[in-house]
């Protein structure tokens, strides 16, 4: 039996049998990724949440911007967590959370 803290890692390891990279988002508990057998965790960022609408999509955009831009897995995962957290500070969807390099 796994503890609640171990469940995302266990799920990611199972899914990693079917592909080279797996990312499991875990809301306020951050995220975990498995790439080529290596497990990386990122803590969630603490923000005053107003509405979580779009947080997962914002996480995905941040993670992919880092990963496809050549960043390492730890940075990409942290970037995803940051983008997801920042997107929750206002109600509903909004056009711009942040642009890397443009403040």
Buried (B, 14 or more C-beta within 10 A) or exposed (E): EEEEEEBBBEBBBEBBEEEEBBBBBBEBBBBBBBBEEEBBBBEBBEBEEEBBBBBBEBBBBBBBBBBEEEBEBBBBBBBBBBBBBBBBEEEEEEEEBEEEEEE
